[in-house]
Amino acid sequence: MRLLDYYQEHPPVASHYLPRKLELPDKDHINLHGVRGSGKSALVIEYLEDMDHETLLYIDCEDPNLAFSTIDREEIQEYIWESSIELLVIDHYDSSIIDTIPDVERAIIISRVALGLDDFEEVELFPLDYEEFLAFERGLSPTNSFNHFLKLGTLPMMSRSTYATDIELKSFLYSRFTKQERQLFILLSMLQTRHLTIHQIYTAAKDRFKISKDWIYRTMREFQHEGVIFSIDDIDQKSSKKLILFDFALSKYCTIGQQFGIKFDTIVSLALIKHKRDIKTLGIYGYLTKYRELIVSAPFESEESIWKKSHNRFVTYKKYDIKKVTIVTVANSYSYQIEDIEFKALPFYEWSILNEDED
């Protein structure tokens, strides 16, 4: 009880928080889940600011005070009843510490993956998208803001940084991933945007570090379930999927000489994923939506170069009944039409806002 008294008397305090798009629903029980580093704890702590702390109990399963102490469900349940707790928050939920959720009027459970709890609304939080990042920028020009975004990535902890980014990324990598997970993440960073099977990833891994096939397959499933990686189906290639990692700055940090085109393609794909667009890849050409729009990543290519490629690929575009081609660039804008297909190029910082508004 002594530890629970301390938790109840010392709830966490928000620090330098800026609003996110996601608002927690007004439900009795919520399971907030999302990839490591996405800002789940900060979102909930800010949410609790205006609540009655006398009826709040916040337990963090990663609190070092739990390293040599245990609290079981029965102990928490008794404390809830005796202290008239109305809202229970369990952060970094770990079933080995608290095996089942106690009975309480309201509960918020924070985890990396959805827990499938009965009577809980599941809410997913992604890392920052570009529009959220702009809120952290406070008045910089669109060009400067986008350059900053390219440098810092999507992790909220990085959005306040102006220097020492490699040190902070290293700290995040070593604090949030085990040694074997780090090795795998670094390898996946080297394979970013390629079309691969899990067997090909295993083959690449075993040539670089000692690992079992079972561990690779299991961890890849866990990474995908959490949102550390995304595997995008191709419209033709059924066996291999395009590999995308959840933060382009972290994956860039883990590699040497990664081409800017890979980084920019990742930025485009993450924008589509975070805005829940239903997409498949069309080989190396781009991302095809259910509305037959092809999204092409072309950061620096000129209008003339893209126009020539469009003509060369036009038979393919017609084969897949493409209605519109959107070319996402760093700064270029232009448009043209070939027969009945419209081609339009937009800078990422304009396209991402339009992309958010589409179904």
C-alpha positions as CSV (number, residue, x, y, z in Angstrom):
1,M,0.0,0.0,0.0
2,R,2.9,2.4,0.7
3,L,3.9,2.5,-2.9
4,L,0.3,3.0,-4.1
5,D,0.0,5.9,-1.6
6,Y,3.1,7.4,-3.2
7,Y,1.7,7.0,-6.7
8,Q,-1.7,8.5,-5.7
9,E,0.0,11.5,-4.0
10,H,2.5,12.2,-6.8
11,P,0.8,12.0,-10.2
12,P,3.0,12.8,-13.2
13,V,3.1,16.4,-14.4
14,A,3.0,17.5,-18.0
15,S,6.1,19.3,-19.3
16,H,6.5,21.3,-22.6
17,Y,3.5,19.6,-24.1
18,L,2.0,20.8,-27.4
19,P,-1.4,19.5,-28.6
20,R,-1.8,16.5,-30.8
21,K,-4.6,15.9,-33.3
22,L,-5.7,12.8,-31.4
23,E,-8.2,13.5,-28.6
24,L,-9.0,10.7,-26.1
25,P,-12.6,9.7,-26.4
26,D,-15.1,10.2,-23.6
27,K,-15.3,6.5,-22.8
28,D,-15.2,4.6,-19.5
29,H,-12.3,2.4,-20.5
30,I,-9.6,3.2,-23.1
31,N,-6.6,1.3,-24.3
32,L,-4.2,3.8,-25.9
33,H,-1.6,2.0,-27.9
34,G,1.1,2.9,-30.4
35,V,4.7,2.5,-31.4
36,R,7.4,3.2,-28.8
37,G,8.2,7.0,-28.7
38,S,4.9,8.1,-30.3
39,G,4.0,10.3,-27.3
40,K,1.4,8.2,-25.6
41,S,2.4,9.0,-22.0
42,A,2.6,12.7,-22.7
43,L,-0.8,12.7,-24.3
44,V,-2.4,11.0,-21.3
45,I,-0.5,13.2,-18.7
46,E,-1.8,16.3,-20.4
47,Y,-5.3,14.8,-20.5
48,L,-5.2,14.4,-16.7
49,E,-4.1,17.9,-15.9
50,D,-7.6,19.3,-15.2
51,M,-8.8,16.2,-13.4
52,D,-9.3,15.6,-9.7
53,H,-6.0,14.0,-8.6
54,E,-7.6,12.9,-5.3
55,T,-9.5,10.3,-7.3
56,L,-6.7,9.4,-9.7
57,L,-4.2,6.5,-9.5
58,Y,-1.4,6.5,-12.0
59,I,0.9,3.4,-12.1
60,D,3.8,3.2,-14.4
61,C,5.0,-0.4,-14.9
62,E,8.4,0.9,-15.9
63,D,8.9,2.8,-12.6
64,P,12.2,1.6,-11.1
65,N,10.5,1.3,-7.7
66,L,8.8,-1.8,-9.0
67,A,12.1,-3.5,-9.8
68,F,12.2,-5.1,-6.3
69,S,8.6,-4.6,-5.2
70,T,5.5,-6.2,-6.5
71,I,1.9,-5.0,-6.6
72,D,-0.8,-7.5,-7.6
73,R,-4.3,-7.0,-8.9
74,E,-5.8,-7.7,-5.5
75,E,-3.7,-5.1,-3.7
76,I,-4.6,-2.4,-6.4
77,Q,-8.3,-3.4,-6.2
78,E,-8.3,-3.0,-2.4
79,Y,-6.6,0.4,-2.7
80,I,-9.2,1.6,-5.3
81,W,-12.0,0.7,-3.0
82,E,-10.5,2.2,0.2
83,S,-9.3,5.4,-1.5
84,S,-12.4,6.0,-3.7
85,I,-10.3,5.9,-6.9
86,E,-12.4,6.8,-9.9
87,L,-9.7,6.8,-12.6
88,L,-6.9,4.2,-12.9
89,V,-4.1,4.8,-15.4
90,I,-1.6,2.0,-16.1
91,D,1.3,3.2,-18.2
92,H,3.7,0.8,-20.1
93,Y,1.3,-2.0,-19.3
94,D,3.1,-5.2,-18.4
95,S,1.0,-8.3,-17.7
96,S,3.8,-9.8,-15.7
97,I,3.4,-7.0,-13.2
98,I,-0.4,-6.6,-13.3
99,D,-1.9,-9.7,-14.8
100,T,-5.5,-8.4,-15.1
101,I,-7.1,-5.0,-14.9
102,P,-8.8,-4.1,-11.6
103,D,-12.4,-3.0,-11.5
104,V,-12.7,0.7,-11.5
105,E,-15.1,3.4,-12.8
106,R,-12.7,4.5,-15.5
107,A,-9.4,3.0,-16.7
108,I,-6.8,4.1,-19.3
109,I,-4.3,1.4,-20.2
110,I,-1.2,2.5,-22.2
111,S,0.6,-0.1,-24.3
112,R,2.7,-0.5,-27.4
113,V,0.1,-2.9,-29.0
114,A,-3.7,-3.2,-28.8
115,L,-4.5,-5.5,-25.9
116,G,-7.9,-6.7,-27.0
117,L,-9.4,-6.0,-23.6
118,D,-13.2,-6.5,-23.1
119,D,-15.2,-3.2,-22.9
120,F,-12.1,-1.1,-23.8
121,E,-12.1,1.3,-26.7
122,E,-8.8,0.9,-28.6
123,V,-7.2,4.2,-29.7
124,E,-3.9,4.2,-31.7
125,L,-1.4,7.1,-31.6
126,F,1.1,7.5,-34.4
127,P,4.3,9.6,-34.2
128,L,4.0,13.1,-35.5
129,D,2.7,13.8,-39.0
130,Y,3.9,16.9,-40.7
131,E,0.9,19.0,-39.7
132,E,1.5,18.2,-36.0
133,F,5.2,18.9,-36.4
134,L,4.4,22.4,-37.7
135,A,2.6,23.1,-34.3
136,F,6.0,22.4,-32.6
137,E,7.8,24.8,-35.0
138,R,6.1,28.0,-34.0
139,G,6.1,30.3,-37.0
140,L,8.9,29.2,-39.2
141,S,8.4,29.4,-43.0
142,P,7.1,26.3,-44.8
143,T,10.5,25.7,-46.4
144,N,12.4,26.0,-43.2
145,S,9.9,23.9,-41.3
146,F,10.1,21.2,-43.9
147,N,13.9,21.2,-43.8
148,H,13.7,20.9,-40.0
149,F,11.2,18.0,-40.4
150,L,13.6,16.2,-42.8
151,K,16.3,16.5,-40.2
152,L,14.4,15.6,-37.0
153,G,11.8,13.1,-38.1
154,T,8.5,12.2,-36.5
155,L,9.4,11.4,-32.9
156,P,7.9,14.0,-30.5
157,M,11.0,13.9,-28.4
158,M,13.0,15.2,-31.4
159,S,10.6,18.0,-32.4
160,R,11.9,20.2,-29.6
161,S,15.6,19.6,-30.6
162,T,17.8,22.1,-32.4
163,Y,21.1,20.4,-31.9
164,A,22.8,17.1,-30.9
165,T,20.2,15.1,-32.8
166,D,22.5,12.1,-33.3
167,I,23.0,11.9,-29.5
168,E,19.3,11.9,-28.9
169,L,18.6,9.4,-31.6
170,K,21.3,7.1,-30.2
171,S,19.8,7.5,-26.7
172,F,16.3,6.6,-28.1
173,L,17.6,3.5,-30.0
174,Y,19.5,2.1,-27.0
175,S,16.8,2.8,-24.5
176,R,13.8,1.6,-26.4
177,F,15.3,-1.5,-28.2
178,T,17.1,-4.5,-26.9
179,K,20.5,-5.4,-28.4
180,Q,19.0,-8.0,-30.8
181,E,16.2,-5.6,-31.7
182,R,18.7,-2.9,-32.4
183,Q,20.7,-5.2,-34.7
184,L,17.5,-6.1,-36.6
185,F,16.4,-2.5,-36.8
186,I,19.8,-1.4,-38.2
187,L,19.6,-4.1,-40.8
188,L,16.0,-3.1,-41.7
189,S,17.2,0.5,-42.1
190,M,19.7,-0.7,-44.7
191,L,16.8,-2.4,-46.5
192,Q,14.4,0.5,-46.2
193,T,11.9,0.8,-49.2
194,R,12.9,-2.5,-50.8
195,H,10.4,-5.2,-51.8
196,L,11.3,-8.2,-49.6
197,T,10.0,-11.4,-48.1
198,I,10.7,-12.3,-44.4
199,H,12.9,-15.1,-45.6
200,Q,15.1,-12.7,-47.5
201,I,15.4,-10.5,-44.4
202,Y,16.3,-13.6,-42.3
203,T,19.0,-14.5,-44.9
204,A,20.4,-11.0,-44.7
205,A,20.3,-11.1,-40.9
206,K,22.1,-14.4,-40.4
207,D,25.0,-13.3,-42.5
208,R,25.6,-10.4,-40.2
209,F,24.8,-11.5,-36.7
210,K,23.9,-14.7,-34.7
211,I,20.2,-15.1,-34.8
212,S,17.6,-17.8,-35.0
213,K,15.0,-18.0,-37.7
214,D,12.2,-18.3,-35.2
215,W,13.3,-15.1,-33.4
216,I,13.4,-13.2,-36.7
217,Y,10.0,-14.3,-37.8
218,R,8.5,-13.6,-34.3
219,T,10.2,-10.2,-33.9
220,M,9.2,-9.1,-37.4
221,R,5.5,-9.9,-36.5
222,E,5.9,-8.0,-33.2
223,F,7.5,-5.0,-35.0
224,Q,4.6,-5.0,-37.5
225,H,2.0,-5.4,-34.9
226,E,3.4,-2.5,-32.9
227,G,4.0,-0.3,-35.9
228,V,7.8,-0.2,-35.9
229,I,7.6,-1.4,-39.5
230,F,5.0,-1.4,-42.2
231,S,4.8,-3.9,-45.0
232,I,3.0,-2.6,-48.1
233,D,1.5,-5.1,-50.5
234,D,2.3,-4.8,-54.2
235,I,-0.5,-5.0,-56.8
236,D,1.4,-7.7,-58.7
237,Q,4.2,-9.2,-56.5
238,K,2.3,-11.3,-54.0
239,S,5.2,-12.8,-52.1
240,S,7.3,-9.7,-51.3
241,K,6.2,-6.5,-49.6
242,K,7.7,-3.0,-49.5
243,L,9.5,-2.3,-46.2
244,I,8.9,1.0,-44.4
245,L,10.2,1.9,-41.0
246,F,8.2,4.1,-38.6
247,D,10.6,7.0,-38.4
248,F,12.8,8.2,-41.3
249,A,15.3,10.1,-39.2
250,L,16.0,7.1,-36.9
251,S,16.5,4.8,-39.9
252,K,18.7,7.4,-41.6
253,Y,20.8,7.6,-38.4
254,C,21.3,3.8,-38.5
255,T,22.8,3.8,-42.0
256,I,25.7,5.5,-43.8
257,G,25.1,7.0,-47.2
258,Q,21.4,6.4,-47.5
259,Q,20.2,8.2,-50.6
260,F,17.9,11.1,-50.1
261,G,15.4,9.5,-52.5
262,I,14.9,6.6,-50.0
263,K,14.3,9.0,-47.2
264,F,11.9,11.1,-49.1
265,D,10.0,8.0,-50.4
266,T,9.7,6.9,-46.7
267,I,8.3,10.3,-45.8
268,V,5.6,10.1,-48.5
269,S,4.6,6.5,-47.6
270,L,4.4,7.3,-43.9
271,A,2.1,10.3,-44.6
272,L,-0.2,7.9,-46.5
273,I,-0.1,5.3,-43.8
274,K,-0.7,7.8,-41.0
275,H,-3.7,9.3,-42.8
276,K,-5.0,5.7,-43.2
277,R,-5.0,5.7,-47.0
278,D,-5.7,2.3,-48.5
279,I,-2.6,1.8,-50.7
280,K,-0.6,-0.8,-52.6
281,T,2.7,-0.3,-54.4
282,L,2.8,-0.4,-58.2
283,G,6.3,-1.9,-58.5
284,I,8.8,0.9,-58.4
285,Y,6.4,3.5,-59.9
286,G,4.6,4.6,-56.7
287,Y,1.6,4.0,-54.5
288,L,-1.7,3.2,-55.9
289,T,-4.9,4.2,-54.0
290,K,-8.3,2.5,-54.2
291,Y,-9.4,5.6,-56.2
292,R,-6.8,4.6,-58.9
293,E,-4.6,7.6,-58.0
294,L,-0.9,6.9,-58.3
295,I,1.3,8.8,-55.8
296,V,4.8,9.2,-57.1
297,S,7.8,10.3,-55.0
298,A,10.1,12.5,-57.1
299,P,11.9,15.0,-54.8
300,F,14.1,16.9,-57.3
301,E,13.2,15.7,-60.8
302,S,12.3,18.3,-63.3
303,E,9.0,18.6,-65.1
304,E,10.7,17.5,-68.4
305,S,12.2,14.4,-66.8
306,I,8.9,13.3,-65.2
307,W,7.0,14.1,-68.5
308,K,9.3,11.7,-70.4
309,K,8.9,9.0,-67.8
310,S,5.2,9.5,-67.8
311,H,5.1,8.8,-71.6
312,N,7.4,5.7,-71.2
313,R,5.1,4.3,-68.4
314,F,1.8,5.3,-70.0
315,V,0.9,1.8,-71.2
316,T,1.4,0.6,-67.6
317,Y,-0.8,3.4,-66.3
318,K,-3.6,2.5,-68.7
319,K,-3.3,-1.2,-67.8
320,Y,-4.1,-0.4,-64.2
321,D,-6.8,2.1,-65.0
322,I,-5.0,5.0,-63.3
323,K,-7.1,8.1,-63.3
324,K,-4.7,10.6,-61.8
325,V,-1.0,10.8,-61.1
326,T,0.2,13.0,-58.1
327,I,3.9,13.7,-58.1
328,V,5.2,14.7,-54.6
329,T,8.3,16.9,-54.7
330,V,10.5,18.9,-52.4
331,A,9.6,22.2,-53.9
332,N,8.4,21.9,-57.5
333,S,4.9,22.5,-58.7
334,Y,3.6,21.9,-62.2
335,S,0.8,20.0,-64.0
336,Y,0.1,18.5,-67.4
337,Q,-2.3,16.0,-69.0
338,I,-1.6,12.9,-71.2
339,E,-4.8,11.8,-72.9
340,D,-7.3,11.3,-70.1
341,I,-4.8,11.1,-67.2
342,E,-4.1,14.2,-65.1
343,F,-0.5,14.7,-63.8
344,K,0.0,17.2,-61.0
345,A,3.2,17.9,-59.0
346,L,3.0,19.4,-55.5
347,P,5.6,20.1,-52.8
348,F,5.3,17.7,-49.9
349,Y,4.3,20.4,-47.4
350,E,1.3,21.3,-49.6
351,W,0.4,17.7,-50.6
352,S,0.5,16.4,-47.1
353,I,-2.2,18.8,-46.0
354,L,-4.4,18.0,-49.0
355,N,-3.7,14.3,-48.4
356,E,-5.0,14.6,-44.8
357,D,-8.4,15.9,-46.0
358,E,-9.1,13.0,-48.4
359,D,-11.0,9.9,-47.3
